[in-house]
C-alpha cells in the first residue's frame, strides 16, 4: 500500500510555509470528522451517503500524494453506489494509514 506523504502539499505551497501550515491544518482538522461520518453512514447501510463521504475523502487522498489509492477509493465509491461493500477492508486500511499520518503531522 502507498504511504501518505506531503509531496503534493510541498509542491503546492512552495516556499510559503504559512500556506503549507494551513493545508496541513485542514487535513488534521477535517479528516477525523470525515472518516467518522463515512463510518457512521456505512454502519447504517446508508450506501449513497457513504459513497458521498468516499468521494469527499478522495480529495484528501489526492492531497496526501496517494495516486493508486485514489483509484481504489474511486472503485469503492462506485461499489457503494451499487450497494456493494467490496473493497471496504482495503479502503479501511487506507483510512487508517491516512489517520496515522495526519496525527503525526
OpenMM code with the backbone's topology and positions (N, CA, C; nanometers):
from openmm import Vec3, app, unit

residues = "UNK UNK UNK UNK UNK UNK UNK UNK UNK UNK UNK UNK UNK UNK UNK UNK UNK UNK UNK UNK UNK UNK UNK UNK UNK UNK UNK UNK UNK UNK UNK UNK UNK UNK UNK UNK UNK UNK UNK UNK UNK UNK UNK UNK UNK UNK UNK UNK UNK UNK UNK UNK UNK UNK UNK UNK UNK UNK UNK UNK UNK UNK UNK UNK UNK UNK UNK UNK UNK UNK UNK UNK UNK UNK UNK UNK UNK UNK UNK UNK UNK UNK UNK UNK UNK UNK UNK UNK UNK UNK UNK UNK UNK UNK UNK UNK UNK UNK UNK UNK UNK UNK UNK UNK UNK".split()
positions = [
    Vec3(0.0837, -0.1182, 0.0000),
    Vec3(0.0000, 0.0000, 0.0000),
    Vec3(0.0883, 0.1246, 0.0000),
    Vec3(0.0403, 0.2249, -0.0691),
    Vec3(0.1112, 0.3525, -0.0731),
    Vec3(0.1139, 0.4171, 0.0652),
    Vec3(0.2129, 0.4970, 0.0859),
    Vec3(0.2232, 0.5712, 0.2113),
    Vec3(0.1838, 0.7165, 0.1864),
    Vec3(0.1060, 0.7746, 0.2754),
    Vec3(0.0746, 0.9172, 0.2630),
    Vec3(0.2028, 0.9989, 0.2715),
    Vec3(0.2038, 1.1123, 0.2043),
    Vec3(0.3217, 1.1985, 0.2061),
    Vec3(0.2793, 1.3437, 0.1863),
    Vec3(0.3749, 1.4318, 0.1996),
    Vec3(0.3498, 1.5753, 0.1853),
    Vec3(0.3989, 1.6300, 0.0520),
    Vec3(0.4348, 1.5442, -0.0413),
    Vec3(0.4920, 1.5905, -0.1678),
    Vec3(0.4024, 1.6914, -0.2392),
    Vec3(0.2746, 1.6594, -0.2533),
    Vec3(0.1835, 1.7494, -0.3242),
    Vec3(0.1656, 1.8803, -0.2474),
    Vec3(0.1505, 1.8706, -0.1174),
    Vec3(0.1350, 1.9914, -0.0354),
    Vec3(0.2590, 2.0789, -0.0468),
    Vec3(0.3764, 2.0181, -0.0395),
    Vec3(0.5007, 2.0944, -0.0510),
    Vec3(0.5129, 2.1591, -0.1882),
    Vec3(0.4725, 2.0867, -0.2917),
    Vec3(0.4769, 2.1408, -0.4281),
    Vec3(0.3797, 2.2576, -0.4414),
    Vec3(0.2620, 2.2416, -0.3877),
    Vec3(0.1589, 2.3447, -0.3956),
    Vec3(0.1988, 2.4694, -0.3167),
    Vec3(0.2532, 2.4504, -0.1986),
    Vec3(0.2870, 2.5626, -0.1106),
    Vec3(0.4172, 2.6306, -0.1499),
    Vec3(0.5070, 2.5565, -0.2128),
    Vec3(0.6362, 2.6149, -0.2473),
    Vec3(0.7074, 2.6632, -0.1224),
    Vec3(0.7497, 2.7883, -0.1238),
    Vec3(0.8216, 2.8461, -0.0098),
    Vec3(0.7287, 2.9117, 0.0923),
    Vec3(0.5992, 2.9031, 0.0703),
    Vec3(0.5021, 2.9675, 0.1587),
    Vec3(0.4667, 2.8739, 0.2746),
    Vec3(0.5437, 2.8851, 0.3826),
    Vec3(0.5236, 2.7973, 0.4982),
    Vec3(0.3891, 2.8195, 0.5669),
    Vec3(0.3372, 2.9414, 0.5602),
    Vec3(0.2061, 2.9683, 0.6199),
    Vec3(0.0970, 2.8923, 0.5450),
    Vec3(0.1033, 2.8936, 0.4121),
    Vec3(0.0051, 2.8217, 0.3311),
    Vec3(0.0176, 2.6714, 0.3542),
    Vec3(0.1404, 2.6232, 0.3642),
    Vec3(0.1651, 2.4814, 0.3926),
    Vec3(0.0991, 2.4436, 0.5254),
    Vec3(0.1168, 2.5281, 0.6261),
    Vec3(0.0581, 2.5019, 0.7582),
    Vec3(-0.0948, 2.5016, 0.7516),
    Vec3(-0.1528, 2.5891, 0.6701),
    Vec3(-0.2985, 2.5925, 0.6542),
    Vec3(-0.3471, 2.4619, 0.5927),
    Vec3(-0.2801, 2.4153, 0.4878),
    Vec3(-0.3201, 2.2902, 0.4223),
    Vec3(-0.3109, 2.1721, 0.5185),
    Vec3(-0.2035, 2.1657, 0.5931),
    Vec3(-0.1868, 2.0576, 0.6906),
    Vec3(-0.2940, 2.0681, 0.7992),
    Vec3(-0.3239, 2.1897, 0.8416),
    Vec3(-0.4279, 2.2101, 0.9419),
    Vec3(-0.5642, 2.1634, 0.8945),
    Vec3(-0.5942, 2.1875, 0.7683),
    Vec3(-0.7214, 2.1421, 0.7117),
    Vec3(-0.7294, 1.9899, 0.7182),
    Vec3(-0.6216, 1.9237, 0.6807),
    Vec3(-0.6202, 1.7767, 0.6845),
    Vec3(-0.6386, 1.7278, 0.8281),
    Vec3(-0.5614, 1.7827, 0.9195),
    Vec3(-0.5678, 1.7374, 1.0589),
    Vec3(-0.7046, 1.7625, 1.1214),
    Vec3(-0.7684, 1.8726, 1.0844),
    Vec3(-0.8966, 1.9084, 1.1451),
    Vec3(-1.0150, 1.8390, 1.0797),
    Vec3(-1.0127, 1.8240, 0.9483),
    Vec3(-1.1289, 1.7710, 0.8768),
    Vec3(-1.1289, 1.6193, 0.8637),
    Vec3(-1.0122, 1.5591, 0.8501),
    Vec3(-1.0051, 1.4159, 0.8212),
    Vec3(-1.0761, 1.3293, 0.9253),
    Vec3(-1.0518, 1.3468, 1.0550),
    Vec3(-1.1194, 1.2594, 1.1528),
    Vec3(-1.2721, 1.2666, 1.1438),
    Vec3(-1.3264, 1.3859, 1.1280),
    Vec3(-1.4720, 1.4010, 1.1197),
    Vec3(-1.5266, 1.3369, 0.9925),
    Vec3(-1.4549, 1.3529, 0.8819),
    Vec3(-1.4997, 1.2938, 0.7556),
    Vec3(-1.4980, 1.1416, 0.7634),
    Vec3(-1.3965, 1.0868, 0.8273),
    Vec3(-1.3886, 0.9410, 0.8419),
    Vec3(-1.5009, 0.8913, 0.9331),
    Vec3(-1.5249, 0.9611, 1.0428),
    Vec3(-1.6340, 0.9216, 1.1338),
    Vec3(-1.7691, 0.9243, 1.0634),
    Vec3(-1.7928, 1.0264, 0.9846),
    Vec3(-1.9197, 1.0363, 0.9122),
    Vec3(-1.9343, 0.9204, 0.8134),
    Vec3(-1.8256, 0.8883, 0.7424),
    Vec3(-1.8264, 0.7742, 0.6500),
    Vec3(-1.8593, 0.6454, 0.7258),
    Vec3(-1.7909, 0.6231, 0.8383),
    Vec3(-1.8120, 0.5003, 0.9153),
    Vec3(-1.9547, 0.4910, 0.9683),
    Vec3(-2.0092, 0.6029, 1.0128),
    Vec3(-2.1481, 0.6042, 1.0608),
    Vec3(-2.2453, 0.5693, 0.9484),
    Vec3(-2.2255, 0.6287, 0.8324),
    Vec3(-2.3137, 0.6010, 0.7190),
    Vec3(-2.3013, 0.4570, 0.6725),
    Vec3(-2.1807, 0.4045, 0.6736),
    Vec3(-2.1603, 0.2661, 0.6323),
    Vec3(-2.2267, 0.1708, 0.7316),
    Vec3(-2.2098, 0.1975, 0.8603),
    Vec3(-2.2706, 0.1129, 0.9638),
    Vec3(-2.4228, 0.1135, 0.9532),
    Vec3(-2.4791, 0.2268, 0.9126),
    Vec3(-2.6243, 0.2385, 0.8970),
    Vec3(-2.6711, 0.1877, 0.7604),
    Vec3(-2.5780, 0.1362, 0.6832),
    Vec3(-2.6045, 0.0883, 0.5470),
    Vec3(-2.6672, 0.1968, 0.4598),
    Vec3(-2.6267, 0.3192, 0.4844),
    Vec3(-2.6679, 0.4322, 0.4019),
    Vec3(-2.5618, 0.4458, 0.2922),
    Vec3(-2.5733, 0.3605, 0.1920),
    Vec3(-2.4686, 0.3452, 0.0917),
    Vec3(-2.4464, 0.4708, 0.0079),
    Vec3(-2.5529, 0.5418, -0.0264),
    Vec3(-2.5350, 0.6629, -0.1069),
    Vec3(-2.4611, 0.7706, -0.0291),
    Vec3(-2.4946, 0.7869, 0.0973),
    Vec3(-2.4245, 0.8850, 0.1801),
    Vec3(-2.2793, 0.8426, 0.2013),
    Vec3(-2.2556, 0.7129, 0.2213),
    Vec3(-2.1185, 0.6632, 0.2366),
    Vec3(-2.0393, 0.6866, 0.1082),
    Vec3(-2.1033, 0.6678, -0.0063),
    Vec3(-2.0366, 0.6943, -0.1346),
    Vec3(-2.0002, 0.8420, -0.1450),
    Vec3(-2.0894, 0.9297, -0.0998),
    Vec3(-2.0591, 1.0731, -0.0988),
    Vec3(-1.9410, 1.1030, -0.0063),
    Vec3(-1.9360, 1.0348, 0.1080),
    Vec3(-1.8231, 1.0525, 0.2002),
    Vec3(-1.6927, 1.0100, 0.1349),
    Vec3(-1.6945, 0.8960, 0.0664),
    Vec3(-1.5745, 0.8471, -0.0015),
    Vec3(-1.5326, 0.9464, -0.1091),
    Vec3(-1.6302, 1.0005, -0.1806),
    Vec3(-1.5994, 1.0998, -0.2842),
    Vec3(-1.5250, 1.2185, -0.2233),
    Vec3(-1.5726, 1.2647, -0.1105),
    Vec3(-1.5087, 1.3775, -0.0426),
    Vec3(-1.3690, 1.3395, 0.0073),
    Vec3(-1.3549, 1.2186, 0.0582),
    Vec3(-1.2247, 1.1725, 0.1081),
    Vec3(-1.1225, 1.1567, -0.0037),
    Vec3(-1.1694, 1.1343, -0.1256),
    Vec3(-1.0765, 1.1198, -0.2387),
    Vec3(-0.9890, 1.2435, -0.2543),
    Vec3(-1.0433, 1.3598, -0.2218),
    Vec3(-0.9647, 1.4827, -0.2325),
    Vec3(-0.8487, 1.4809, -0.1332),
    Vec3(-0.8740, 1.4321, -0.0136),
    Vec3(-0.7671, 1.4227, 0.0868),
    Vec3(-0.6636, 1.3181, 0.0443),
    Vec3(-0.7112, 1.2091, -0.0144),
    Vec3(-0.6207, 1.1049, -0.0632),
    Vec3(-0.5263, 1.1646, -0.1663),
    Vec3(-0.5817, 1.2435, -0.2547),
    Vec3(-0.5035, 1.3084, -0.3595),
    Vec3(-0.4010, 1.4040, -0.2995),
    Vec3(-0.4457, 1.4863, -0.2055),
    Vec3(-0.3571, 1.5842, -0.1426),
    Vec3(-0.2449, 1.5145, -0.0663),
    Vec3(-0.2723, 1.3945, -0.0161),
    Vec3(-0.1699, 1.3188, 0.0561),
    Vec3(-0.0805, 1.2389, -0.0386),
    Vec3(-0.0920, 1.2651, -0.1688),
    Vec3(0.0005, 1.2096, -0.2667),
    Vec3(-0.0150, 1.0618, -0.2958),
    Vec3(-0.1342, 1.0072, -0.2804),
    Vec3(-0.1542, 0.8631, -0.2987),
    Vec3(-0.2377, 0.8357, -0.4240),
    Vec3(-0.1720, 0.8378, -0.5369),
    Vec3(-0.2403, 0.8247, -0.6651),
    Vec3(-0.3107, 0.6904, -0.6811),
    Vec3(-0.2436, 0.5819, -0.6502),
    Vec3(-0.3050, 0.4496, -0.6648),
    Vec3(-0.4223, 0.4325, -0.5684),
    Vec3(-0.4087, 0.4858, -0.4505),
    Vec3(-0.5157, 0.4771, -0.3516),
    Vec3(-0.6375, 0.5577, -0.3948),
    Vec3(-0.6156, 0.6638, -0.4688),
    Vec3(-0.7263, 0.7424, -0.5231),
    Vec3(-0.8129, 0.6538, -0.6116),
    Vec3(-0.7487, 0.5717, -0.6954),
    Vec3(-0.8242, 0.4828, -0.7847),
    Vec3(-0.8987, 0.3752, -0.7057),
    Vec3(-0.8389, 0.3270, -0.5983),
    Vec3(-0.9078, 0.2326, -0.5099),
    Vec3(-1.0342, 0.2978, -0.4534),
    Vec3(-1.0212, 0.4209, -0.4062),
    Vec3(-1.1357, 0.4927, -0.3498),
    Vec3(-1.2434, 0.5147, -0.4555),
    Vec3(-1.2016, 0.5437, -0.5756),
    Vec3(-1.2974, 0.5643, -0.6848),
    Vec3(-1.3778, 0.4368, -0.7113),
    Vec3(-1.3085, 0.3232, -0.7133),
    Vec3(-1.3773, 0.1948, -0.7334),
    Vec3(-1.4713, 0.1649, -0.6166),
    Vec3(-1.4249, 0.1909, -0.4951),
    Vec3(-1.5080, 0.1656, -0.3779),
    Vec3(-1.6307, 0.2569, -0.3776),
    Vec3(-1.6127, 0.3816, -0.4149),
    Vec3(-1.7257, 0.4743, -0.4248),
    Vec3(-1.8313, 0.4193, -0.5208),
    Vec3(-1.7870, 0.3710, -0.6357),
    Vec3(-1.8802, 0.3131, -0.7333),
    Vec3(-1.9476, 0.1879, -0.6781),
    Vec3(-1.8713, 0.1058, -0.6058),
    Vec3(-1.9297, -0.0134, -0.5433),
    Vec3(-2.0410, 0.0255, -0.4464),
    Vec3(-2.0151, 0.1265, -0.3650),
    Vec3(-2.1158, 0.1701, -0.2682),
    Vec3(-2.2427, 0.2185, -0.3380),
    Vec3(-2.2262, 0.2843, -0.4494),
    Vec3(-2.3433, 0.3305, -0.5256),
    Vec3(-2.4264, 0.2132, -0.5754),
    Vec3(-2.3611, 0.0978, -0.5901),
    Vec3(-2.4301, -0.0254, -0.6312),
    Vec3(-2.4685, -0.1104, -0.5097),
    Vec3(-2.4556, -0.0512, -0.3903),
    Vec3(-2.4891, -0.1177, -0.2631),
    Vec3(-2.3984, -0.2377, -0.2341),
    Vec3(-2.2752, -0.2283, -0.2791),
    Vec3(-2.1763, -0.3330, -0.2547),
    Vec3(-2.0663, -0.2770, -0.1653),
    Vec3(-2.0223, -0.3582, -0.0695),
    Vec3(-1.9126, -0.3158, 0.0182),
    Vec3(-1.7792, -0.3781, -0.0233),
    Vec3(-1.7744, -0.4315, -0.1444),
    Vec3(-1.6478, -0.4859, -0.1942),
    Vec3(-1.5431, -0.3742, -0.1920),
    Vec3(-1.4263, -0.4034, -0.1433),
    Vec3(-1.3119, -0.3138, -0.1236),
    Vec3(-1.3202, -0.2356, 0.0081),
    Vec3(-1.4197, -0.2666, 0.0916),
    Vec3(-1.4326, -0.1972, 0.2198),
    Vec3(-1.3085, -0.2175, 0.3069),
    Vec3(-1.2585, -0.3392, 0.3151),
    Vec3(-1.1419, -0.3669, 0.4003),
    Vec3(-1.0200, -0.2897, 0.3519),
    Vec3(-0.9982, -0.2899, 0.2209),
    Vec3(-0.8840, -0.2187, 0.1642),
    Vec3(-0.8962, -0.0685, 0.1894),
    Vec3(-1.0173, -0.0164, 0.1728),
    Vec3(-1.0392, 0.1261, 0.1969),
    Vec3(-1.0194, 0.1584, 0.3451),
    Vec3(-1.0616, 0.0692, 0.4322),
    Vec3(-1.0410, 0.0880, 0.5753),
    Vec3(-0.8934, 0.0950, 0.6117),
    Vec3(-0.8118, 0.0109, 0.5481),
    Vec3(-0.6672, 0.0152, 0.5718),
    Vec3(-0.6096, 0.1487, 0.5257),
    Vec3(-0.6590, 0.1965, 0.4134),
    Vec3(-0.6156, 0.3257, 0.3613),
    Vec3(-0.6492, 0.4370, 0.4606),
    Vec3(-0.7701, 0.4347, 0.5132),
    Vec3(-0.8102, 0.5375, 0.6096),
    Vec3(-0.7243, 0.5332, 0.7353),
    Vec3(-0.6906, 0.4133, 0.7806),
    Vec3(-0.6042, 0.4006, 0.8991),
    Vec3(-0.4673, 0.4620, 0.8723),
    Vec3(-0.4125, 0.4373, 0.7536),
    Vec3(-0.2824, 0.4946, 0.7179),
    Vec3(-0.2911, 0.6469, 0.7131),
    Vec3(-0.3993, 0.6975, 0.6569),
    Vec3(-0.4175, 0.8423, 0.6485),
    Vec3(-0.4302, 0.9042, 0.7874),
    Vec3(-0.5070, 0.8390, 0.8756),
    Vec3(-0.5247, 0.8907, 1.0117),
    Vec3(-0.3926, 0.8931, 1.0871),
    Vec3(-0.3169, 0.7855, 1.0747),
    Vec3(-0.1875, 0.7800, 1.1421),
    Vec3(-0.0933, 0.8877, 1.0930),
    Vec3(-0.0926, 0.9084, 0.9624),
    Vec3(-0.0063, 1.0107, 0.9035),
    Vec3(-0.0499, 1.1498, 0.9498),
    Vec3(-0.1798, 1.1763, 0.9435),
    Vec3(-0.2301, 1.3082, 0.9837),
    Vec3(-0.1983, 1.3357, 1.1307),
    Vec3(-0.2106, 1.2346, 1.2136),
    Vec3(-0.1822, 1.2517, 1.3563),
    Vec3(-0.0345, 1.2814, 1.3810),
    Vec3(0.0516, 1.2361, 1.2899),
    Vec3(0.1958, 1.2560, 1.3074),
    Vec3(0.2431, 1.3926, 1.2577),
    Vec3(0.1554, 1.4657, 1.1917),
    Vec3(0.1965, 1.5955, 1.1357),
    Vec3(0.2059, 1.7031, 1.2428),
] * unit.nanometer
topology = app.Topology()
chain = topology.addChain("A")
for resn in residues:
    res = topology.addResidue(resn, chain)
    for name in ("N", "CA", "C"):
        topology.addAtom(name, app.Element.getBySymbol(name[0]), res)
